[in-house]
Amino acid sequence: MIKEVIVVEGINDSKRLKSFFDVETIETHGLGLSKSTINLIKEINDKRGVILFLDPDTPGEKIRKRLNSEIPNLKNAFVMKQDAKTKKKVGIEHASKEVLEEALNNLLTYCDSKESISEKQFYELGLKGNKDSSELRDIVSNHFHLGKCNSKTMFKRLNMLGIRYDDIVKVLNDIQY
């Protein structure tokens, strides 16, 4: 049994998680997230904890951003888009048990903290502004389980999670060109 309640976008996501795990879920109904649902998530987070497990697409990221900004200390689970899609759709409901389990074993909690990496360091690492920046961000994202990130999102997530320049250098030094 997973202690926390998992927030997903829709009923099919809930069904998928419940087919593999003993969990309780709350559905946001996509971008139609209501104030009463947000209040319910706040209340449950105070009592049991909440895990955001949203689709790796634009609507999922918008919901994640809104909930993380309104409710402190939410846990976040991420899957990569390629691990949760069919030919036409992307979503938690399409991920394998192994992918879902990996995400739930690598939860991240955002916190307000000092800047752990400067914008200058971010550029020096090649995570923005180079032809291979997207590939480097994917490597860093996979290592730290950040989900798919553009440069702005990655910079913010690295700082919110307190991931330091030296930690990223180690990851990038391990790759073979």
C-alpha positions as CSV (number, residue, x, y, z in Angstrom):
1,M,0.0,0.0,0.0
2,I,1.3,3.4,-1.0
3,K,0.6,5.8,2.0
4,E,0.3,9.0,0.0
5,V,-2.7,9.7,-2.3
6,I,-1.7,10.0,-6.0
7,V,-3.0,12.8,-8.1
8,V,-3.6,11.9,-11.7
9,E,-5.4,13.6,-14.6
10,G,-8.0,11.1,-15.4
11,I,-9.9,7.9,-14.6
12,N,-7.8,5.8,-17.0
13,D,-4.6,6.9,-15.1
14,S,-6.3,5.8,-11.9
15,K,-7.3,2.4,-13.3
16,R,-3.8,1.8,-14.6
17,L,-2.1,2.6,-11.2
18,K,-4.7,0.6,-9.3
19,S,-4.1,-2.4,-11.6
20,F,-0.5,-2.6,-10.3
21,F,-0.5,-1.0,-6.9
22,D,-2.6,-0.7,-3.8
23,V,-3.3,3.1,-4.1
24,E,-5.9,5.8,-3.7
25,T,-6.1,8.5,-6.3
26,I,-7.6,11.9,-7.0
27,E,-8.3,12.9,-10.6
28,T,-7.9,16.5,-11.7
29,H,-10.1,16.0,-14.8
30,G,-7.3,17.4,-16.9
31,L,-7.0,21.2,-17.0
32,G,-10.5,21.4,-15.5
33,L,-8.9,21.4,-12.0
34,S,-11.4,23.0,-9.7
35,K,-10.7,25.0,-6.5
36,S,-12.5,22.4,-4.5
37,T,-10.1,19.7,-5.8
38,I,-7.2,21.9,-5.0
39,N,-8.5,22.3,-1.4
40,L,-9.0,18.6,-1.1
41,I,-5.4,17.9,-2.3
42,K,-4.2,20.5,0.3
43,E,-6.1,18.8,3.1
44,I,-4.9,15.3,2.1
45,N,-1.3,16.5,1.8
46,D,-1.4,17.8,5.4
47,K,-2.7,14.4,6.6
48,R,-1.2,11.7,4.4
49,G,0.9,13.3,1.8
50,V,0.3,13.6,-2.0
51,I,2.2,12.4,-5.0
52,L,1.7,14.3,-8.3
53,F,1.8,11.7,-11.1
54,L,0.8,13.7,-14.2
55,D,1.1,13.0,-17.9
56,P,4.4,14.0,-19.5
57,D,2.8,16.6,-21.8
58,T,1.9,20.3,-21.8
59,P,-1.4,20.0,-19.9
60,G,0.2,17.7,-17.3
61,E,3.1,20.2,-16.8
62,K,0.6,23.1,-16.4
63,I,-1.3,21.2,-13.7
64,R,1.9,20.2,-12.0
65,K,3.2,23.8,-12.0
66,R,-0.1,25.1,-10.6
67,L,-0.4,22.5,-7.8
68,N,3.3,22.9,-6.8
69,S,3.0,26.6,-6.6
70,E,-0.2,26.5,-4.5
71,I,0.6,23.6,-2.3
72,P,4.1,23.3,-0.6
73,N,5.9,20.0,-0.2
74,L,4.1,17.9,-2.8
75,K,6.0,14.8,-4.0
76,N,6.4,14.5,-7.7
77,A,6.7,11.4,-9.9
78,F,7.9,11.7,-13.5
79,V,7.9,9.5,-16.5
80,M,9.5,10.3,-19.8
81,K,7.2,10.8,-22.8
82,Q,8.7,7.9,-24.7
83,D,7.8,5.6,-21.8
84,A,4.2,6.6,-21.7
85,K,2.8,6.8,-25.2
86,T,1.1,5.0,-28.0
87,K,1.1,6.2,-31.6
88,K,-1.6,8.8,-30.9
89,K,-1.6,9.4,-27.1
90,V,0.6,10.3,-24.2
91,G,-0.2,9.5,-20.6
92,I,0.4,7.6,-17.4
93,E,-2.3,5.1,-18.5
94,H,0.1,3.9,-21.3
95,A,3.2,3.3,-19.1
96,S,4.3,-0.2,-18.1
97,K,4.4,-1.4,-14.5
98,E,8.2,-1.1,-14.5
99,V,8.2,2.5,-15.6
100,L,5.5,3.5,-13.1
101,E,7.4,1.7,-10.3
102,E,10.6,3.4,-11.2
103,A,8.9,6.8,-11.1
104,L,7.3,6.0,-7.7
105,N,10.7,4.9,-6.4
106,N,12.3,8.2,-7.4
107,L,10.0,10.9,-6.0
108,L,11.1,14.5,-6.0
109,T,9.9,17.3,-3.6
110,Y,10.4,20.9,-4.6
111,C,11.5,23.3,-1.9
112,D,12.2,27.0,-1.8
113,S,15.9,27.2,-1.4
114,K,18.9,29.2,-2.4
115,E,20.1,28.9,-6.0
116,S,22.0,25.7,-6.3
117,I,23.2,26.4,-9.8
118,S,23.6,29.8,-11.5
119,E,22.5,30.6,-14.9
120,K,26.2,31.1,-15.9
121,Q,27.0,27.5,-14.7
122,F,23.9,26.2,-16.5
123,Y,25.2,27.7,-19.8
124,E,28.8,26.4,-19.1
125,L,27.4,22.9,-18.7
126,G,25.9,23.2,-22.2
127,L,22.4,22.7,-21.0
128,K,21.3,25.8,-22.9
129,G,22.5,27.5,-26.0
130,N,24.3,24.6,-27.8
131,K,23.2,22.3,-30.6
132,D,23.4,19.3,-28.3
133,S,21.8,21.0,-25.3
134,S,18.5,19.1,-25.6
135,E,20.4,15.8,-25.6
136,L,22.4,16.9,-22.5
137,R,19.2,17.9,-20.7
138,D,17.7,14.5,-21.5
139,I,20.8,12.8,-19.9
140,V,20.6,15.0,-16.8
141,S,16.8,14.6,-16.6
142,N,17.0,10.8,-16.8
143,H,19.6,10.7,-14.1
144,F,17.8,12.9,-11.7
145,H,14.3,11.7,-12.7
146,L,13.1,15.2,-13.7
147,G,10.9,14.3,-16.6
148,K,11.2,15.9,-20.0
149,C,12.5,19.5,-19.6
150,N,13.1,22.5,-21.8
151,S,16.0,24.7,-20.6
152,K,13.8,27.0,-18.5
153,T,12.0,24.2,-16.8
154,M,15.2,22.3,-16.1
155,F,17.0,25.3,-14.6
156,K,14.0,25.8,-12.3
157,R,13.7,22.2,-11.3
158,L,17.5,21.8,-10.6
159,N,17.3,24.8,-8.3
160,M,14.0,23.8,-6.6
161,L,15.5,20.4,-5.9
162,G,18.9,21.8,-4.7
163,I,20.9,19.9,-7.3
164,R,24.3,21.4,-7.5
165,Y,26.7,22.2,-10.3
166,D,29.2,19.5,-9.1
167,D,26.4,16.9,-9.2
168,I,25.6,17.7,-12.8
169,V,29.3,17.7,-13.8
170,K,29.6,14.2,-12.5
171,V,26.7,13.0,-14.5
172,L,27.9,14.7,-17.7
173,N,31.5,13.4,-17.2
174,D,30.1,9.8,-17.1
175,I,28.8,10.0,-20.7
176,Q,30.9,8.9,-23.6
177,Y,31.0,11.2,-26.6
